Amino acid sequence: MRIAILSRSRQIYSTQRLVEAGQARGHEVRVVDTTRCYMNIASHRPTMHYRGEQLEPFDAVIPRIGASITFYGTAVLRQFEMMGTFPLNESVAVTRSRDKLRSLQLLARRGIGLPVTGFARAPDDIGDLIEMVGGAPLVAKLLEGTQGIGVVLCETRKAAESVLEAFMGLNVSIMVQEYIKEAGGADIRCFVVGDKVVAAIKRQAKPGEFRSNLHRGGSAELIKITPQERAVAVRSAKIMGLNVAGVDLLRSNHGPLVMEVNSSPGLEGIENATGKDVAGMIIEFLEKNAKKDKTRTRGTG
């Protein structure tokens, strides 16, 4: 197969591993910088151009699109879909999962357990918003934040009011969530490929920190998840329409709660902690599914 990886750099661990895994299985793999792609959107013969050349057709495309370029990145991915290339994750699914509020609303609609979550725009509604999620402590999140950036634990009501007023004054979109104290600063990253959780790790926040992101100094270790956690992770990925996803769960007193469904989960933490060849599993999924007649068209909408 000819496989394209949409990535800003070949040196990124996840990109490097996918290239190695694809080549090890006999495929031709090319890394394409998403931001250097440009398109001819023609109904009779759509084409993709890159650094002065017209790209030859690929059998499959793996999107590794950073949050900061979601709009342009999904447009590029949509063009590949128009050309009949099989996407590991479809453009519609990537867009859906990147909108944190929309994704939580979709999960809630399908009965997936979530932390109590509130969303408001007007400063006058801050008091009611805080009460809605059970009061302080609570977590305030920027909707555009990634890797734990823009996530604040407000331990008192006064702190919550100050933080929410400040965020609203900056005219940014925020949501507030109940703080799940029993999780103890830990979450579970379930890596879903197809209809299976192929690997799972527990991410623990460093002392004095409540965000468990590895980018914030958290640690990762192999963990055995329950059948319920496994089912919730797989179902959440399906609701988003993602073939590959990182589903982040919290263990609460009333079962697993989904925090986020990531359409471009990193491989470094999960592979190092579990010793599993997750990149190889992704390539294997493409081998089984990247056929022209299996390319879904709903991703082009």
C-alpha positions as CSV (number, residue, x, y, z in Angstrom):
1,M,0.0,0.0,0.0
2,R,0.9,3.6,-0.4
3,I,0.3,5.4,2.9
4,A,0.4,9.2,3.5
5,I,0.9,10.5,7.1
6,L,-0.3,14.0,7.6
7,S,2.2,15.4,10.1
8,R,4.1,18.6,10.6
9,S,7.4,16.7,11.2
10,R,8.9,13.3,10.6
11,Q,10.8,13.6,13.9
12,I,7.7,13.4,16.1
13,Y,7.7,10.1,18.0
14,S,4.2,9.0,16.8
15,T,5.0,9.9,13.2
16,Q,8.4,8.1,13.3
17,R,6.8,4.9,14.7
18,L,4.1,4.9,12.1
19,V,6.6,5.2,9.3
20,E,8.7,2.4,10.9
21,A,5.7,0.1,11.3
22,G,4.4,0.7,7.8
23,Q,7.8,0.1,6.2
24,A,8.4,-3.0,8.3
25,R,5.3,-4.4,6.8
26,G,6.4,-3.7,3.3
27,H,4.4,-0.5,2.6
28,E,5.5,2.7,1.0
29,V,5.0,5.5,3.6
30,R,5.4,9.2,3.0
31,V,5.2,12.0,5.6
32,V,3.3,15.1,4.2
33,D,3.4,18.4,6.1
34,T,-0.3,19.3,6.3
35,T,0.3,23.0,6.1
36,R,2.2,22.7,2.8
37,C,-0.6,20.9,1.0
38,Y,-2.8,22.9,-1.4
39,M,-5.7,21.6,-3.4
40,N,-7.5,21.8,-6.7
41,I,-11.2,21.3,-5.7
42,A,-12.6,20.1,-9.0
43,S,-15.6,17.8,-9.2
44,H,-14.3,15.8,-12.2
45,R,-10.8,15.3,-10.9
46,P,-9.8,16.7,-7.5
47,T,-6.0,16.8,-6.9
48,M,-3.6,17.4,-4.1
49,H,-0.4,19.4,-4.5
50,Y,2.6,19.5,-2.2
51,R,5.7,21.6,-2.4
52,G,5.3,22.2,-6.2
53,E,4.3,18.7,-7.2
54,Q,1.0,16.9,-7.7
55,L,0.7,14.0,-5.4
56,E,0.1,10.6,-6.8
57,P,-2.9,8.7,-5.3
58,F,-2.5,7.0,-1.9
59,D,-4.3,4.0,-0.7
60,A,-4.6,5.3,2.9
61,V,-4.0,8.5,4.8
62,I,-3.2,8.7,8.6
63,P,-4.1,12.2,9.9
64,R,-1.8,13.5,12.7
65,I,-3.4,16.9,12.7
66,G,-2.5,19.3,15.6
67,A,-5.3,21.1,17.4
68,S,-4.0,24.5,16.2
69,I,-4.5,23.6,12.5
70,T,-7.7,21.6,12.8
71,F,-9.6,23.7,10.3
72,Y,-7.0,23.5,7.5
73,G,-5.9,20.0,8.4
74,T,-9.4,18.6,8.1
75,A,-9.9,20.4,4.8
76,V,-6.7,18.6,3.5
77,L,-8.0,15.3,4.9
78,R,-11.4,15.9,3.2
79,Q,-9.6,16.4,-0.1
80,F,-7.9,13.1,0.2
81,E,-11.3,11.5,0.9
82,M,-12.7,13.2,-2.3
83,M,-9.8,11.5,-4.2
84,G,-10.8,8.1,-2.9
85,T,-8.1,7.7,-0.3
86,F,-9.1,5.7,2.8
87,P,-8.8,7.8,6.0
88,L,-7.7,6.2,9.2
89,N,-10.0,8.7,10.9
90,E,-12.5,10.7,8.7
91,S,-12.5,14.4,8.6
92,V,-16.0,14.7,10.0
93,A,-15.0,12.5,13.0
94,V,-11.8,14.5,13.7
95,T,-13.8,17.8,13.6
96,R,-16.5,16.3,15.8
97,S,-14.0,15.2,18.5
98,R,-12.0,18.4,18.4
99,D,-15.1,20.4,19.5
100,K,-15.1,19.5,23.2
101,L,-18.6,20.8,23.9
102,R,-20.1,19.1,20.9
103,S,-18.4,15.8,21.6
104,L,-19.6,15.8,25.2
105,Q,-23.1,16.6,24.1
106,L,-23.0,13.7,21.6
107,L,-21.7,11.3,24.3
108,A,-24.3,12.4,26.8
109,R,-27.1,12.0,24.3
110,R,-26.0,8.3,23.9
111,G,-26.0,7.7,27.6
112,I,-22.2,7.7,28.2
113,G,-21.2,8.7,31.8
114,L,-19.6,12.1,32.1
115,P,-18.6,14.4,34.9
116,V,-21.4,16.9,35.5
117,T,-20.6,19.6,33.0
118,G,-21.8,23.2,32.6
119,F,-21.4,25.8,29.9
120,A,-22.4,29.5,29.9
121,R,-21.4,32.8,28.2
122,A,-22.7,35.6,30.4
123,P,-20.8,36.6,33.6
124,D,-24.2,37.1,35.3
125,D,-24.8,33.3,35.1
126,I,-21.5,32.3,36.8
127,G,-23.2,31.8,40.2
128,D,-25.8,29.4,38.8
129,L,-23.2,27.7,36.7
130,I,-21.1,26.9,39.8
131,E,-24.2,25.5,41.6
132,M,-25.2,23.5,38.6
133,V,-22.0,21.4,38.8
134,G,-22.2,20.9,42.5
135,G,-20.2,23.9,43.7
136,A,-16.5,24.0,44.5
137,P,-14.1,22.4,44.0
138,L,-14.6,22.4,40.3
139,V,-12.6,22.3,37.1
140,A,-12.7,25.1,34.6
141,K,-11.5,24.3,31.0
142,L,-10.8,26.3,27.9
143,L,-12.6,24.6,25.0
144,E,-9.6,25.2,22.8
145,G,-7.0,23.9,25.3
146,T,-4.8,20.9,24.7
147,Q,-2.4,18.8,26.8
148,G,-3.8,20.2,30.1
149,I,-3.2,23.9,29.0
150,G,-6.2,26.0,30.1
151,V,-7.4,23.6,32.7
152,V,-7.7,25.1,36.2
153,L,-8.8,23.5,39.5
154,C,-10.9,26.0,41.5
155,E,-10.8,24.8,45.1
156,T,-13.2,27.4,46.5
157,R,-16.3,29.2,45.3
158,K,-14.5,32.5,45.4
159,A,-11.6,31.1,43.3
160,A,-14.1,29.7,40.8
161,E,-15.9,33.0,40.4
162,S,-12.6,34.8,39.9
163,V,-11.3,32.3,37.3
164,L,-14.6,32.2,35.4
165,E,-14.9,36.0,35.3
166,A,-11.3,36.3,34.1
167,F,-11.9,33.7,31.3
168,M,-15.1,35.4,30.2
169,G,-13.4,38.8,30.2
170,L,-10.9,37.4,27.7
171,N,-13.9,36.4,25.5
172,V,-12.9,32.7,25.3
173,S,-15.2,29.7,25.5
174,I,-15.0,27.7,28.7
175,M,-16.9,24.9,30.4
176,V,-16.9,23.8,34.0
177,Q,-17.0,20.3,35.4
178,E,-17.4,18.7,38.7
179,Y,-14.1,17.7,40.4
180,I,-14.0,13.9,40.8
181,K,-12.0,13.7,44.0
182,E,-12.0,9.9,44.3
183,A,-10.0,9.7,41.0
184,G,-7.0,11.0,43.0
185,G,-5.4,12.9,40.2
186,A,-5.3,9.9,37.9
187,D,-7.1,9.0,34.7
188,I,-7.0,6.1,32.3
189,R,-6.1,6.4,28.7
190,C,-7.7,3.6,26.6
191,F,-6.2,3.3,23.1
192,V,-8.9,2.1,20.8
193,V,-8.2,0.6,17.3
194,G,-11.2,-0.6,15.4
195,D,-13.6,-2.2,17.9
196,K,-10.9,-3.1,20.5
197,V,-9.0,-1.4,23.3
198,V,-5.5,-2.5,22.3
199,A,-3.7,-0.9,25.2
200,A,-4.5,1.0,28.4
201,I,-2.4,3.0,30.9
202,K,-3.0,4.8,34.1
203,R,-1.7,8.4,34.1
204,Q,-1.0,9.8,37.5
205,A,-0.5,13.5,38.2
206,K,2.8,14.5,39.9
207,P,2.5,15.6,43.5
208,G,0.8,19.0,43.9
209,E,-0.7,18.7,40.4
210,F,-4.2,17.5,39.5
211,R,-3.6,17.3,35.7
212,S,-2.4,13.8,34.7
213,N,-1.1,14.7,31.2
214,L,2.3,13.4,30.5
215,H,3.2,16.8,29.1
216,R,2.6,18.2,32.6
217,G,5.0,15.8,34.3
218,G,2.5,13.0,35.0
219,S,3.6,9.4,35.0
220,A,2.2,6.4,33.1
221,E,1.9,2.7,34.0
222,L,0.2,-0.3,32.6
223,I,-3.2,-1.0,34.1
224,K,-5.9,-3.7,33.8
225,I,-9.2,-2.1,32.9
226,T,-12.6,-3.6,33.7
227,P,-15.0,-4.9,31.1
228,Q,-17.3,-1.9,31.7
229,E,-14.4,0.5,31.1
230,R,-13.4,-1.3,28.0
231,A,-17.0,-1.2,26.6
232,V,-17.4,2.5,27.4
233,A,-14.1,3.3,25.6
234,V,-15.0,1.4,22.5
235,R,-18.6,2.8,22.4
236,S,-17.3,6.4,22.9
237,A,-14.9,6.1,19.9
238,K,-17.8,4.7,17.8
239,I,-20.1,7.5,18.8
240,M,-17.4,10.0,17.6
241,G,-17.0,7.9,14.4
242,L,-13.3,7.3,15.1
243,N,-11.4,4.2,14.0
244,V,-8.5,5.1,16.2
245,A,-8.9,7.1,19.4
246,G,-7.5,7.8,22.8
247,V,-10.4,7.7,25.3
248,D,-9.7,9.3,28.7
249,L,-11.7,7.9,31.6
250,L,-12.0,8.8,35.3
251,R,-12.8,6.1,37.9
252,S,-15.6,7.5,40.0
253,N,-17.8,6.2,42.7
254,H,-20.6,5.7,40.1
255,G,-18.6,4.1,37.3
256,P,-16.3,5.2,34.5
257,L,-16.7,8.8,33.3
258,V,-15.4,10.0,29.9
259,M,-13.3,13.2,30.0
260,E,-12.3,13.3,26.4
261,V,-12.1,11.4,23.1
262,N,-8.8,12.2,21.3
263,S,-8.7,11.7,17.5
264,S,-4.9,11.9,17.3
265,P,-3.6,10.2,20.4
266,G,0.2,10.1,21.0
267,L,2.0,6.7,20.8
268,E,5.0,7.4,23.0
269,G,3.4,7.2,26.4
270,I,1.3,4.2,25.6
271,E,4.0,2.2,23.8
272,N,6.6,2.9,26.5
273,A,4.4,2.0,29.4
274,T,2.9,-1.1,27.8
275,G,5.6,-2.4,25.6
276,K,3.0,-2.9,22.8
277,D,3.5,-2.2,19.1
278,V,0.5,0.1,18.8
279,A,1.8,1.6,15.6
280,G,1.9,-1.9,14.1
281,M,-1.7,-2.4,15.1
282,I,-2.7,0.8,13.4
283,I,-1.0,-0.3,10.2
284,E,-2.6,-3.7,10.5
285,F,-6.0,-2.0,10.8
286,L,-5.3,-0.2,7.5
287,E,-4.3,-3.4,5.8
288,K,-7.7,-4.9,6.6
289,N,-9.8,-1.9,5.9
290,A,-8.1,0.4,3.3
291,K,-9.9,-0.8,0.2
292,K,-11.5,1.5,-2.2
293,D,-14.9,-0.1,-1.9
294,K,-14.7,0.3,1.9
295,T,-14.0,4.0,1.9
296,R,-17.0,5.7,3.5
297,T,-18.4,8.8,1.9
298,R,-20.0,10.4,4.9
299,G,-16.6,11.8,5.9
300,T,-16.8,14.2,2.9
301,G,-19.8,16.0,4.3
